[in-house]
């Protein structure tokens, strides 16, 4: 199992980015969430089997969302995200 935190920068707010990520997540066996940050970034946290989480991130990069991403930074989390399924957070 692996838990990752990913920050996306670019034109990632106001373009359906979070909704598209949530829709992509339905095809993967993982839990997590995605949310906007006040500074214009989008944060994603996801947990699951490492191959599944990595495939999910690859699917994001291969989707139409890639046109909106200017920069992406990822780190490993010590704890899995608290979530039921995969959700959009508004906090």
N, C-alpha and C positions, 0 to 999 in steps of 0.2 A: 504494500500500500504506500501511496505517496500523496502528500497534500502540497499544492502549489498556490502561490499568490502571483498574479500577473497584473501589471499596470500597462494599459494601452494609452498612447498619446497620439494626437492627430485630430482629425475631424470625427471624433467618436461620440459626441453628444448631439442629440437633436436629429439623428439620422436613422433611428431604429436599431442602433448598435446592440443595446442590451437585449431587446426583444429577439433579434436575430441570433444572438449567442444562446439565449434560453431555448430557442427553437432547435438549434444545432445540438444542444445538450441532450435532447430527447433521444437521440440515436446512440447514446453512450451510457454505460453503467457507472455513474458517478454521482456524487452529491456536491453541492456548492451553491454559490450565488454570484451575482454581478451587480455592481452599483456605480452610479456617477459620483465623482468627487467635485467639490466646489472649484478646484483649480483646472477643470476641463478634462482631467483624465478619467478613465473608467477602470475600476478594480474588479478583478475576477479572482475568486478562490474556488478551487476544485480539489476533490479527494476521491481516490479510487485506486484500482490496480494501476501501476505505473504505465503499462502499455496503453491502457484505456485513456488515462489522462493525457498522455503525450499525443495519442491519436486525435483526441478532442481538440487540442491546441493546433495540431496540424490542419484539422478540418477548418478551424477558424481562419488560419493563414491561407488556405486554398479557396475560401469562399469569397463572395463579393465584398466582404468586410475588409479584405486586404487593401482595397483602394483608400480606406479611411484611416488606416494605421500608419503613422509616421515612425513611431518608436514603440518598442515592447520590452519590458523588463520583468524578469521572473525570479522568484526565490522560493526555496523550500520552507514550508511551515512546519513547526514542531507539533502542532495540534491540527486535527482536521477541522474544517469550517463547520459551524453549527448550522445545519440546514436539513430540511426534509425535501429530498429530491433536489432539483435545481431551481432556484428562484431569483427573481429580481428584487433587490433590496432598495428601499427608499430612505434609509437612515443615513 
